[in-house]
Amino acid sequence: MGRADMNKDFDLPHVRIVGFSGQQTLHNPSSVAEALRWQLEKMQSPGRRLMALSPLAGPTDLIFAKEALSLAIPLLAVLTMPREELRKNFSGQAVIEFDQVLQKATKTEVLLPSPQLDAATRVRQKLVDEADVLLAVSDDVGTTASGDTAEVIAYATRRGRPVIHLRETASMVEVHDIKSDQDLTQPQLSIDQLEKMLGEPPAYPVFPDELTQYFHACDTLATRTAPRVRRYVLNIVLANAIASMAGAVASSFPHSAAEGTLLTVIKSGCIFLGLGIFAVLHHRQSQNRWLGLRLKAEVCRSAMATWHSPIAIEPLTADEVPELRQLIQALRYFRATQHHVHADISLEAFKAAYGTRRLVDQYRYFQRQVQSAIHLSSRLTPLYWFLSGSAFLVSGGSLVLQSFCGQHDAPGRWMNLIFVVVPIVGPALASWIIAWQAIESVSRKKARFVEMGRLMHQAVVDLIHCHSWEAVQYVVKKAERQLLTEVLEWYSFVKYSS
């Protein structure tokens, strides 16, 4: 079977999911239905499969669903409440059509409210996050009220989704491509510009003394007791490299008894030192209490960053990490008993506080880490090439002496030492440099911190465009989960590998 045939046999279908959002009061439903059908027909093409994604919250959603089904497009109906409750939004013939659409739908999902988000907010996010293109119907995109079509369109454009906006006027339905109206050549706003857009943050909240003391204790102990795994491993590699160099030098050229004894002592000492460092590392890793402390410190940090939120934002639950149950319950207790003593904070003030003190601060931290990784790489890479090049040149010089001058040894004791030691020491130290870069994960750290910086930048943009507490809480919880990802991965690795 040829490569082309194999690719054809195993090729996946090209699927395009069309999300829909629209206001439920229309002046001319038949014109909107015709415009929606025309847009869906344009999206159909040979080799492409469409799927419609829509809530059935009102008459406009019903129109879109009917047009999709009439074109044999599979429909995923996302409901914000049980079926019987949604039926109350319709009357007359629309009730029968609602039942028929649900019966013909390929799949029906009911999104129940979560502790942080109501079902309506979750369904709006699902419409955008899972869709490739958004069809939207309205007669006014100037409002910014929570949950209206304008906010869904704004969220879709921030997520880079193409938006086809059908705007109903008194005489016609205008088709407006939101994406094509945007100047995509504009540079991305800098973090400093975004920080100014957030505004001046309010004063820091007063946290319970028990919480701040617990946080500082966990943070300090985790930092103090954490094993420097990379540093330990690097020192083991260096000790073994020195032992190898001492052994190679001792056996490569004549030396006095004192020099031989010194080289043997160095070799043996480095071997025992490497074994000792390994034993210490193994012991420190087995005492993995430090990682639990680090996780608790980060959960406390997250709680304090979101302290002013009217609804508690918990990026982790006790079911996910049972060891955190006592801490999570304590945080809930602190919120219930002491959160009320603070004045209620406005939505814009919370966005300024969280965006500036959490997201922008973390973005700058990640940028500093990126610069540190770049700086380390810029020092190590030239050193590697210098050591490798020196060994290569000296080895070549030694070969020239042997081949053309007929001398096995270079003239003079020091020249002989250089021609013997450099070819031994150079590659060994060059290997150590490469090991240093690998152990320190310079490339990985750089990529990781660049990605985290990008995520924090996007979170600030999303936060600025939020116009409701539900949308803000969604952005905040997502950002907190992203910030806890790495420590959670380390925690799981150590927990199940020890």
N, C-alpha and C positions, 0 to 999 in steps of 0.2 A: 504494500500500500504506500503510495507516494505521500509526500508531505502535504500537498494541496488537498488530496483526498481525505487525509486524516483530519486536517483542519476543518474541512467541510462536514465531516461526520460528527465532530465533537463541538461544532460551533454553537454558541448559545443564541437564543432569539434576541433580537433587538427590541427591547421593551421601553416604552415611554409612558410614564404615569402622569396623568393630568389631574391636578388638584383643582378644586373649585371653591370659591367663596363669593357670596353675594348678599346684598341687602334684600330684605324680604318683601319690600313694597315696590311694585312696579307700575308704571303708567300704561305700558303696552306689552303685556306678557308674550303675545304672539311674535312681535318683532324681536324680542330678546331671545325667544326660542329659536327663531330662524337664524339669528346671528350666532348663537351657540352651536347650532348644527353645522353651519358653514365653517366655523373654526375647527370643529372636530373632524369634518371631512377633509380639510386642508392638511391636518396632521396625519391622516391615514396615507400610507404608501406601501408598495409591495415590500415584503420582508420585515416590516415593522408591525409590532403588536402594541395596541394601546390598552390602557386600563384607566378607568375613571375612579377618582377618589373624592368622595363628597359626603358631608353630613346631610341629614334630611331634617333640618331644623325649621324649614319654612317653604313657602311656595316656590321661590326661586331655585332652591336646592332641588326641589322636586322636578322643575322644568329641566334642569341640567341632567338629572338622572334619567329622565324619560328619553331625552335626545340621545344620550349615550347608549342606552339599551336598544333604541330603535336602529342604531348603527351597528348592532351586535358587538359593542364594546363592553367587556366585563366591568362590572361595577362593584367597588368596595364601599359599602355604606358604613360610615363611622358615626355612631349615635352618641349624643351627650347625655341621654337618659333612657330608661326603659321604653320599649316600643309603645306601650299603652299611654305613657305620659306624653310622648311626642305626637301621638295621634290627635291630642287636644289642640295642637297648633293648626290643624286643618279643619275644614268644614265642607259639607256638601260632597260634590264629586271628588274633591281633593283627597278626602279620607279614603275613598275606594282606590284612587290612584296611588296613594301612599302605601296601602297594603299590597297592591300589585307590584310596585317597585321593589319593596322589601322581599317579596316572594321571588322575583326574578334576579335579585342581586346575587352576584357570585359568592359574596361573603359579607357578613354583618358583624361589626365590632361595637361593643358598648364600652365607652371609656368612663369609668367611675371616677369620682373626685379623689385626688391624692391629698395627703396632709398639707402640701404646699400649693397645689394648683387645682382649680376647679376643672370640671370636665370640659367646659367650653374653651378654656385656654389651652388645654391639652389637645383638643381636636384641631384648633387653629394651627398649633405648632406641627401636628402630624400632617396636616394638609400641605404644608410647605416642606418639611423635612423629608418626606417620602416622595414628593412629586418632582418631576423633571421640568414641568412648566405649570404655571398657575393661571387659570381662567378666572377673572373677577368681574362682577357686575355691580354697578352702582350708578347713582346720579350725582354724587358729590364725594370727592376725596379730600375735602378740606378739613374734615373733622378729625379729632384725635382721641375720641372717647374709647374707652377700653372695649376691645372686642369687635369694633366695626371693621368694615372692609379695608379702610385706609391703613389701619395698623397691620392687617394681614399682608397687604401689598408692601408696606415698608419693611416688614420682617422678611418677606420673600426677596426683595431687592438686596437687602443686606446679606442674604444667604446666596446671592448670585443666581437666583432662579429667574428665568425669563417670565415676564408677566404680560399677559394679553388682557387689557382692561377694556371691557365693553361698557361705555358710559351712555346711559339712556337719557335722551333729551326729549323735549315735547314732540319733536317731529321725526326723530330717527335714533338709531343706535350707532354711536361713534366707536370705532375700534382704535384703541390707543396702545401702542407698544411701549410699555414703561421702560424696558431695557434700552431701546433705541434712542430714547430721549435723554438718557444719562450720558455724560461725557466720561467715557471709560478711560480716557487718556489722562485724567486728572491724577496727580500723585496722591498717595495715601497720606492721610493726616498723621502728623507726628504725635508721639505720646505727649509732648508738651502742649501741643495745640488741643488735644483731647482733654488734657487736665484742665486747661482754661475753660473749655466748654462745660466741664462738670461743675465749675463754680467753687466758691470757698466752702470747705467742709465745716460743719458745726464743731463745737467743743467735744472733746472725748467724753464718752459716757463714764460714769463711776461704776466700776465693776465690784462685785462682792469681794471682800478681802480674802475669803477662803479660796475663791477661784483664782485670783491673781497669785497668791502664794503657792497654790498647787501648780499652776502653770510654770512659774519661775523655777520651782523645785524640779519638776519633770524636765524642763528644758536644760537646766544646768547639769543635772545628773546624766542625762542622755548624751550631752556633749562631752562630759568628762570621762564617761565610762565606755563610750563607743570605741570598738577596736578599729584602728586605722588599717583596714584590711589591705588596701593597695600599698600602703607604706610598708607593712610587714612583708608582703610578697616581694616587693621591689628590693628590700634589704636582703631577703633570702637569695634572690637572683644575683645581687651584687656580691654577697659573700661567696657563693659558689663560683662566680666568675673570677674573683680574686684568687680563690684556691686553685682553680684551673691554671691561671696565669703563673702563679708561684710554682706549681708542679712542672709546667712546661718550660719555664725559664731554668729551673734547677736541672732539668735533664737535657738542656739544649746547648750549653757551653761550659767549659771548665770553670771551676770556682774554688775558692778556699773552703776549708772545713767550717769556718765561722759563717761564711755566706750560705753554705749548704744547710747548716743548722737553722739559720734565720729563715730561709725559704721554707724549710720543713715546718717550723713553728707557725709561720704565717699560713701555710696551707692547712695544717691541722686545726689551727685556731678558727679559721674561716669556716671550715666544715662543721665544727662543733657550734660555732655561732649561728650558722644557718639552721642547724637542728634545734638549737635553743629558741630561735625566733619562731620556728614552726610550732614548737610545743606551746609557746605563749599564745600564738595566734589561735591554735586549736582550743586552748582553754578559754580565751576571751570570747571566741565565737560560741562556745557551749553555754556561756553565761549570757544568754540573749535578752536579759532583762532590759538592757539599754534600748533595744528596739521597741519594746512595749512602751517605755518611757517617751521615746521620740514620737510614737504614734499618739499617745495621750497629749503630749505638748501641742502637736499640730491640730488635734481636735479642739483643744482649748483655744488655740489661736483663731481657729475658724469660728468658734462660738462668739468670741469677743469681737471679731470683725463684723459679725451680723447681729450684734446684740440689740440694736435699735429696731430690727425688723418686727412689725406687729405680729407676725406668725413665725414661730421658731423654724429656722432652716437647718435641717440635720442632714449633712452629706453622707453620713454613715448611720446605720442602725445597729442596735445591740444584736439583732439576728445575724447580721453580716459578720460582726466581730464580737462574739460573746464576752471576750475579756474586757470590753469597754462598757459593759452594762452599768456598773457602778458609776462611772464617769457620766454617762449619758443621763442616767436618772438624776444625778446631782445637778447637772446643767438644767434639766427640766425644773427641778425644785428651785434653783436660784432664779430662773426666769419667772416662775409663778409667784414667788414670795418677794422678789426685789425689783423685778423689771418695771412694775407699775409705779415705782417712786419717781421715774424719769418722765419728763413731759413727752407727749406724743411727738414724733418727728414727722415732718412732711416727706412726701415721696422724693422731691428734688433734693432735700437735705440728706436723706439716706443715700441717694445715688452719689452725691458729692462725697460723703464720708466713706462709703464702701469703695467707690471707684478710685479715690485718691489714696486712701490709706491701705488698701488691700491690693487692688488690681495694678495700679500704677507703681506701687512700691515693689510688688512681685515682678513686674515687667522690668524694672530697673535692676533688680537683683539678678534676673536671668541674663540681662545684657552684660552685667559685670562678670558673670561666670563665663559667658561666651568670650569676652575679651581676655580673661585669664587663660582659657584653653588655647586661644590663638597665640597668646604671648608664650605659653609653654611650648607649643609646637614650633614657633619661630626660633626658639633657642635650641631645641633638641635636634631638629632636622639638620641644620648646618653642622652641628657637632658630630652627628652620625656620618655625614659625608666627609668631614675632615678626617675622622679616625679611619674610615674605610679607605679613603684616598691615600692617606699616609702609609697604611699597611700595604696597599697595592704598589705604590711607588718604591717603597723600601724593598719589598719582595722582588720587584722588577730589577732594582739596582743590584741586589744580591745575585740574581740570575745572570746579569751582565758580567759581574765579576767572575763568576764560576765559568761562564761559557767563553768569554773573550780574553780574560786576563789569566785564566788557569788557576785562580786562587779560590780555595774553598772558604777561607776566612778573610774578612776584610782586614786591611792593614791597621794595626793599632787596637788596643784593648777596648777603647770606648767606641770606636767605629764598629768593631765586631759586636759589641753589646747592642748598639742601635740596630744593626742588621739582623740580630737574633730576636731582640725583645719586641721591637715595634711590630713585626708581623704576627707576634703572639698576642701582644696586648691590644693592638688596634682592633682586630676582629672581635675579641672578647668584649671590649668596652662598647664597640658599635652594637653588638648583640644586646648588651645591657641597655643601651639607649632605646633600641627598638622595643625591648621588653618594657621599659619605662613608659613609652608612649602607649603600648598595648594595655599594660596594667592600669595606667591612669585613664584609659579609655578616652583619650583626647578627642578623637573624631566623634565618638558616641556622645560624649558630654557636650561637645559643641553643637551637634545636631539636636540633641535633647533640649538644650537650653534655648536654641534658636526656635524650635517648635513651641516650647512653653511660652517664650516671649510673644510669638505670633498669636497663640491662643489667648494670652492676657490682653493683647492689643485688640483682638476681635471682641473679647468680653467687654472691654471699655466702650467700644463702638455700639455693641448691642445694648449695654446699660443706658447709654445716652439716649437711645431711640425708644426706650421703654416708656409707656405712658400709663401703666397700671401696676399695682402691687403684685398681681399675679405674674405679669411678664418679668418684673424685676426679680421676684423670687425664683423664677425658672432660670434666669441668667446667672444669678448668684449661686444657686445650688450646683449648676453645671460647672461653674468656675471652681468651686470648692472641691468638687469631685476630681477635677483635673489636677488641682494642687496636691491632693492627697494620694494621687495614683502611685507615685514612685515609692513613698514610704510604705504604702500598702503592699506593693509588690515585694519589697525587701522583707516585710513582716511575714508574709505568706511563705516566702522562700526559706527563711531561717526557721520558721515554726515547723514546717513539714520536712525539712531536710536534716534537722538536728536530731 
